[in-house]
Amino acid sequence: MQCNSLEEVRSNIDRIDDGIIKLIAERTQYVTQAASFKKNEEGVKDSSRVEKVIQKVRTKAEAYGANPDMVEKLYRDMIASFIKMEMKTFEGDGKILLANLDKVTTTELGRERIKKNLKLTEEDPVAFCLQKIKDSRCGITRNGKNWYCQIDGITITVNAYSYTIITAHKVR
């Protein structure tokens, strides 16, 4: 481990950096797989899991002679980046909404608004909207706190936190 020149030190650091980057890439592949098993934002953010990982890496850092505070900061930053990556995956393809359709509902005011906007007479507006959202042709996007589902000239707006259908209307 003793080096005879600055160039040798830097060469070893570069070699170690290469190994770290390869391991981060491998970790990324597993994080991406983990996202497919998660049904909601709480599953992605899982603060109890984060704290277990932090405790584990702090203990290992101490055992290996690394600075536990520095290792904790690195891991918190890395985990935060992975959470952002997973959330973009969920938000981009509507996966969270589709996995939680059993929670989708609306208020009485929402029911009336949907019936009026879509000119529904007898049909249950929530069942109608769910049928549209489930359709493979439905384009689901998220912007801030709402999901927007577009199909057959209709936009259905669903609150991403409460899974409440806010409104549905024909696109003009």
C-alpha positions in Angstrom: 0.0 0.0 0.0 3.0 2.3 0.3 3.6 4.2 -2.9 6.9 5.6 -4.2 5.6 8.6 -6.1 2.6 10.9 -6.6 1.9 9.3 -9.9 1.7 5.9 -8.3 -0.7 7.3 -5.6 -2.9 8.8 -8.3 -2.8 5.7 -10.4 -4.1 3.7 -7.4 -6.8 6.3 -6.6 -7.9 6.1 -10.3 -8.0 2.3 -10.1 -10.1 2.5 -6.9 -12.4 5.1 -8.4 -13.0 2.8 -11.4 -14.0 0.0 -9.0 -16.3 2.4 -7.1 -18.0 3.5 -10.3 -18.5 -0.1 -11.5 -20.1 -0.9 -8.1 -22.4 2.1 -8.3 -23.4 1.0 -11.8 -24.2 -2.5 -10.4 -26.1 -1.0 -7.5 -28.1 1.1 -9.9 -29.2 -2.0 -11.8 -30.5 -3.5 -8.5 -32.2 -0.3 -7.5 -33.9 -0.2 -10.9 -35.1 -3.8 -10.3 -36.3 -2.9 -6.8 -38.5 -0.2 -8.2 -40.6 -2.8 -10.1 -41.6 -4.4 -6.8 -42.7 -1.2 -5.2 -46.4 -0.1 -5.3 -46.3 3.4 -4.0 -44.1 6.5 -3.1 -43.8 5.3 0.5 -42.2 2.1 -0.8 -39.7 4.1 -2.8 -38.8 6.5 0.0 -38.9 3.8 2.8 -37.2 5.9 5.5 -36.8 2.9 7.8 -34.9 1.0 5.1 -32.7 4.1 4.5 -31.9 4.4 8.2 -31.0 0.7 8.4 -28.6 1.1 5.4 -27.0 4.2 7.0 -26.5 2.4 10.3 -25.0 -0.6 8.5 -22.5 1.6 6.5 -21.5 3.6 9.5 -20.7 0.4 11.4 -18.7 -0.9 8.4 -16.9 2.4 7.9 -15.7 2.3 11.5 -14.6 -1.3 11.2 -12.7 -0.5 8.0 -11.1 2.6 9.3 -13.1 5.1 7.2 -14.7 8.2 8.5 -18.3 7.2 9.4 -19.6 10.8 8.9 -18.2 11.0 5.4 -19.5 7.6 4.5 -22.9 8.5 5.9 -23.0 11.7 3.8 -22.0 9.9 0.7 -24.7 7.2 1.2 -27.4 9.7 2.0 -26.6 11.7 -1.2 -26.4 8.5 -3.2 -29.7 7.1 -1.8 -31.4 10.5 -2.4 -30.3 10.3 -6.0 -31.6 6.8 -6.4 -35.0 7.8 -4.8 -35.2 10.7 -7.3 -34.4 8.3 -10.1 -37.1 5.8 -9.0 -39.7 8.5 -8.5 -39.1 9.7 -12.1 -39.6 6.2 -13.3 -42.9 5.9 -11.4 -44.1 9.4 -12.3 -43.1 9.0 -16.0 -45.1 5.9 -16.8 -48.0 6.0 -14.4 -46.9 2.8 -12.6 -47.8 4.1 -9.2 -51.3 5.0 -10.3 -51.9 1.7 -12.1 -50.7 -0.2 -9.1 -53.1 1.6 -6.8 -56.3 1.7 -8.8 -58.1 0.0 -5.9 -57.7 3.3 -4.0 -59.1 5.6 -6.7 -62.3 7.3 -5.6 -63.9 10.7 -5.8 -66.0 13.1 -3.7 -69.8 13.6 -4.3 -68.9 16.9 -5.9 -66.4 15.1 -8.1 -69.0 12.6 -9.2 -71.4 15.3 -10.2 -68.7 17.3 -12.0 -67.5 14.2 -14.0 -71.1 13.3 -14.9 -71.8 16.8 -16.1 -68.5 17.2 -18.0 -68.7 13.9 -19.7 -72.5 13.8 -20.1 -72.8 10.5 -18.2 -76.3 9.5 -17.2 -76.5 6.2 -15.5 -72.9 5.1 -15.5 -70.9 5.3 -12.2 -68.3 8.0 -13.0 -65.6 6.4 -10.9 -66.0 3.0 -12.7 -66.1 4.9 -16.1 -62.8 6.7 -15.2 -61.1 3.5 -14.0 -62.1 1.7 -17.2 -60.4 4.5 -19.2 -57.3 4.6 -17.0 -56.8 0.8 -17.3 -57.0 1.0 -21.0 -53.6 0.4 -22.6 -54.1 3.3 -24.9 -54.4 5.7 -21.9 -51.5 8.2 -21.7 -50.6 8.8 -18.1 -48.4 11.6 -17.0 -47.7 13.3 -13.7 -47.2 17.0 -13.1 -46.7 18.0 -9.5 -49.5 16.6 -7.3 -51.7 15.3 -10.0 -51.9 12.5 -12.5 -53.3 13.3 -16.0 -54.8 10.4 -17.9 -55.7 11.1 -21.5 -57.7 8.8 -23.7 -60.5 9.1 -26.3 -60.4 12.9 -26.1 -60.9 12.8 -22.3 -58.6 14.0 -19.6 -59.0 12.5 -16.2 -57.2 14.3 -13.3 -56.3 12.3 -10.2 -54.6 13.6 -7.1 -51.4 11.6 -6.7 -51.5 11.6 -2.9 -55.1 10.8 -2.1 -56.0 9.0 -5.4 -59.1 11.2 -5.7 -60.4 11.9 -9.1 -60.6 15.6 -9.2 -62.3 16.0 -12.5 -62.7 14.5 -16.0 -63.5 16.5 -19.0 -63.5 16.3 -22.8 -60.5 17.9 -24.5 -61.5 20.7 -26.8 
